[in-house]
Each structure stands twice: as C-alpha cells, then as structure tokens.
Amino acid sequence: MMTDKIKILAISGSTRKSSSNLNLIKAIADLTSETFTISVFEGLSDIPHFNPDLDNENPPEQVTSFRRQLREADGIIICTPEYAMGVPGTLKNAIDWTVSSMEFSRKPLALITASLSGEKAHASLLGTLLIIEARMTTDTQLLIQFIKTKVDGNGKITDNETLNNINKLTQSLRKIMMDDSTKLLSAPILMNEGIMNG
C-alpha cells in the first residue's frame, strides 16, 4: 500500500499558457494536494513530428524526456480541448511517439476532455488510449462541456456538478492504483476494413 503521495504527470492538450484545461489541472492539483503530487508536462509543443524512421535506439531528446517522465509517474491525467471535432495535433503526436515504447501500457490514467462540445475528440482519444493499454475505468474518463463557464482563471472550479465529477474521477484514479481487481475498460475491437477473408 502506498504511503507517500502519488506522483501524477498531467498533460494539457492545449499549449496556450492560460488555457481552461491548464486551469482545470491547477484546480485538480489543489483539490488532491493531500494525496497527489501533480507536475505538468511542459514540452508538448517541442516534441518533433512523429517519424518512424527516427523511432529507433536514439530517438529525439524531447521524446526521450517525455517517455522518461511518463515512466516515472505513478499515474497520468490528460486534460484536453477539442479542436475542429478532433484531438489536438500536438497531443496525438506525442502519444504516437509512445506506441512502440509502451509507456502508457498498464499505466493508470484519467482522461478529461474539457471544451465547448468535445464529444468527438473524447471518443477518439479514449479509443486510442485503450488500444495502447492504458489502465482506465468508466469513472476515470470525463467529458466537460462549456468548460469556460465552469473553471475560472485562478484555477477554481465554479460549477458544483463539475466539482463532484472531478472528485469522483480522482478518487477512481487512486483506486486503480490501490486495487488490481478494479474492473477496467476494454480496448475497442479493431476491424480490418476492406480485407476479404477467404
């Protein structure tokens, strides 16, 4: 059983310095300060475009640093907006660099999509994270719509329902780490479209 604070790496899908997603991460860090130590990954926009030719024994330094921070964390929180009904390119790019090295595999993870709408991006990213074997439950994923009306610029959650949902999510993330018997979400089934059998 863990006695020290749980080390969490938080990743904001927005690279804006004062984004609602970063403010939400700050709120979560404040709410969970007794059990979590949350550090924010700040190098998302510095990670080069994914290139399989560079994904070898000596990947780019920015990629090595990202992978190391993922490995050293006890758990991950991803908090992202939706861009044009999809996952922000910088976030998806960073995740692509971990497919071969498997830093997300078996790693306890909470996904929050906080945007105006967010449904399409949330479903897409959830599928990606489950395919690469992140440890998630129904309660460690959350869609928050109209985020700008629910979190202020000082990192305070101003909406009671959102606050309750965030508390439930962080408690569920901790439970994954403490209880190996927790029922996890299954990865989606991949279909080989266009390939005829027989």
ZAKE-237994 format. One line per field, with one value per residue (C-alpha): residue in one letter; chain; x, y, z. Coordinates in Angstrom, 3 decimals. Last residue first. Layout:
% ZAKE-237994
resn <- (A,...);
chain <- (A,...);
east <- (X,...);
north <- (Y,...);
up <- (Z,...);
//
This chain:
% ZAKE-237994
resn <- (G,N,M,I,G,E,N,M,L,I,P,A,S,L,L,K,T,S,D,D,M,M,I,K,R,L,S,Q,T,L,K,N,I,N,N,L,T,E,N,D,T,I,K,G,N,G,D,V,K,T,K,I,F,Q,I,L,L,Q,T,D,T,T,M,R,A,E,I,I,L,L,T,G,L,L,S,A,H,A,K,E,G,S,L,S,A,T,I,L,A,L,P,K,R,S,F,E,M,S,S,V,T,W,D,I,A,N,K,L,T,G,P,V,G,M,A,Y,E,P,T,C,I,I,I,G,D,A,E,R,L,Q,R,R,F,S,T,V,Q,E,P,P,N,E,N,D,L,D,P,N,F,H,P,I,D,S,L,G,E,F,V,S,I,T,F,T,E,S,T,L,D,A,I,A,K,I,L,N,L,N,S,S,S,K,R,T,S,G,S,I,A,L,I,K,I,K,D,T,M,M);
chain <- (A,A,A,A,A,A,A,A,A,A,A,A,A,A,A,A,A,A,A,A,A,A,A,A,A,A,A,A,A,A,A,A,A,A,A,A,A,A,A,A,A,A,A,A,A,A,A,A,A,A,A,A,A,A,A,A,A,A,A,A,A,A,A,A,A,A,A,A,A,A,A,A,A,A,A,A,A,A,A,A,A,A,A,A,A,A,A,A,A,A,A,A,A,A,A,A,A,A,A,A,A,A,A,A,A,A,A,A,A,A,A,A,A,A,A,A,A,A,A,A,A,A,A,A,A,A,A,A,A,A,A,A,A,A,A,A,A,A,A,A,A,A,A,A,A,A,A,A,A,A,A,A,A,A,A,A,A,A,A,A,A,A,A,A,A,A,A,A,A,A,A,A,A,A,A,A,A,A,A,A,A,A,A,A,A,A,A,A,A,A,A,A,A,A,A,A,A,A);
east <- (-11.473,-11.478,-11.904,-9.934,-11.661,-11.959,-9.651,-11.682,-10.043,-12.061,-12.067,-9.867,-11.641,-12.394,-11.078,-12.782,-10.742,-9.015,-5.582,-6.729,-4.539,-3.503,-6.937,-8.471,-6.374,-7.797,-11.309,-10.801,-9.550,-12.585,-15.128,-13.615,-13.719,-17.379,-18.315,-16.515,-18.182,-21.593,-20.787,-19.673,-17.067,-13.950,-11.027,-7.780,-7.437,-8.716,-12.103,-13.468,-17.107,-18.286,-15.127,-15.656,-18.828,-18.757,-16.897,-16.379,-14.941,-12.879,-11.598,-15.084,-15.667,-12.333,-8.844,-5.493,-3.774,-3.382,-2.288,-5.693,-7.375,-5.595,-6.505,-10.167,-10.400,-8.762,-11.375,-14.374,-13.186,-12.387,-15.846,-17.728,-15.812,-18.541,-17.207,-14.138,-12.910,-11.984,-10.757,-8.866,-7.600,-4.800,-3.275,-0.328,-0.690,0.750,1.110,4.904,4.693,7.981,6.440,3.233,4.894,5.784,2.164,1.106,3.166,1.653,-1.874,-1.220,0.353,-2.460,-5.286,-7.844,-10.796,-14.056,-12.213,-10.020,-11.359,-9.804,-7.571,-6.887,-4.730,-4.003,-1.325,-0.369,2.540,4.862,8.473,7.621,5.706,8.509,11.032,8.931,8.644,12.382,13.287,10.873,12.429,15.891,14.985,15.045,18.313,17.545,14.912,11.823,13.525,12.496,9.009,8.576,6.352,6.558,9.001,8.147,8.644,4.911,4.298,7.246,5.516,4.387,2.578,3.518,0.909,1.804,-1.304,-2.788,-3.060,-2.834,-5.862,-8.115,-5.238,-3.760,-7.238,-7.744,-4.358,-5.296,-8.525,-6.583,-4.414,-7.545,-9.062,-5.973,-3.730,-0.372,-1.920,-0.442,-3.773,-3.784,-2.695,-0.681,-0.570,2.082,0.958,3.156,1.074,1.959,3.830,2.271,1.289,0.000);
north <- (-16.455,-13.324,-10.033,-7.026,-3.692,-2.900,-4.759,-4.053,-3.170,-4.071,-1.319,-1.783,-2.859,-0.550,-1.793,-3.620,-2.976,-6.172,-4.533,-2.238,0.623,2.173,1.811,3.259,6.418,7.058,6.447,9.023,11.474,10.888,11.130,14.409,15.722,14.737,16.472,19.658,19.566,19.244,22.118,24.567,27.200,25.050,27.244,27.526,31.279,31.888,30.401,26.913,26.068,28.624,28.237,24.457,24.562,20.738,18.541,14.955,12.589,9.421,7.808,6.703,4.267,2.696,3.172,1.371,2.491,-0.392,1.335,0.489,1.958,5.276,5.491,4.689,7.329,9.809,9.290,9.296,12.454,14.240,13.584,14.536,17.712,20.350,23.699,22.024,19.934,16.381,14.695,11.412,9.676,7.138,4.243,2.963,-0.650,0.307,4.090,3.958,1.379,2.095,1.362,3.342,6.105,8.506,8.408,9.865,12.980,13.430,12.996,15.801,18.164,17.524,18.444,15.596,16.154,17.994,21.053,21.167,19.538,20.553,18.367,17.202,14.096,12.830,10.170,7.790,6.583,8.812,7.832,6.045,9.038,11.427,9.162,8.940,12.704,13.186,10.624,12.280,15.704,14.202,12.789,8.983,7.048,3.311,3.864,5.952,8.347,6.390,6.009,9.802,11.583,15.339,16.756,17.184,20.826,21.674,19.141,20.166,21.448,18.271,19.433,18.005,16.711,15.401,13.533,12.513,15.662,18.045,16.477,19.542,21.928,19.748,19.301,23.068,23.536,20.877,22.778,25.995,24.115,22.943,26.419,27.683,30.377,29.455,28.051,24.671,22.895,19.118,19.577,16.688,15.940,13.619,12.231,11.060,9.543,10.944,8.591,5.688,3.439,0.000);
up <- (-47.919,-45.807,-47.590,-46.408,-46.933,-43.252,-40.924,-37.790,-34.489,-31.431,-28.815,-25.748,-22.595,-19.692,-16.373,-13.496,-10.352,-9.156,-9.033,-6.228,-4.983,-8.282,-9.864,-6.683,-6.983,-10.430,-9.079,-6.342,-8.957,-11.168,-8.337,-7.160,-10.731,-11.086,-7.833,-8.892,-12.301,-10.670,-8.299,-11.009,-10.098,-10.303,-9.273,-11.212,-10.962,-14.485,-13.659,-14.294,-15.087,-17.652,-19.753,-19.797,-21.893,-21.957,-19.503,-20.694,-18.105,-18.058,-14.882,-13.794,-16.647,-15.820,-17.209,-17.278,-20.504,-22.942,-26.170,-27.660,-24.575,-25.011,-28.696,-28.076,-25.362,-27.721,-30.412,-28.074,-26.339,-29.580,-30.984,-27.805,-27.007,-27.012,-25.822,-24.328,-21.442,-22.374,-19.226,-19.359,-16.231,-16.456,-14.539,-16.628,-17.810,-21.241,-21.463,-21.672,-24.487,-26.354,-29.763,-29.181,-27.175,-30.026,-31.231,-27.867,-28.502,-31.961,-30.603,-28.127,-30.664,-33.150,-30.794,-30.808,-33.140,-33.715,-35.084,-31.956,-28.799,-25.504,-23.389,-19.851,-19.636,-16.140,-15.767,-12.980,-10.859,-12.875,-13.588,-16.844,-18.229,-17.321,-19.062,-22.229,-22.442,-21.897,-24.564,-26.993,-26.446,-26.951,-30.360,-30.596,-30.267,-30.300,-33.004,-33.604,-36.021,-39.138,-37.671,-37.854,-35.354,-35.716,-33.204,-29.490,-28.537,-28.469,-25.689,-23.530,-20.414,-18.690,-15.565,-12.182,-9.758,-6.311,-5.271,-1.895,0.236,-2.731,-4.442,-4.666,-5.395,-8.127,-9.606,-9.737,-11.396,-13.962,-14.614,-15.196,-17.698,-19.487,-19.463,-21.251,-19.811,-21.334,-24.506,-25.500,-25.140,-24.731,-21.135,-19.751,-16.034,-14.600,-11.254,-8.380,-5.588,-2.177,0.081,1.962,-0.933,0.000);
//
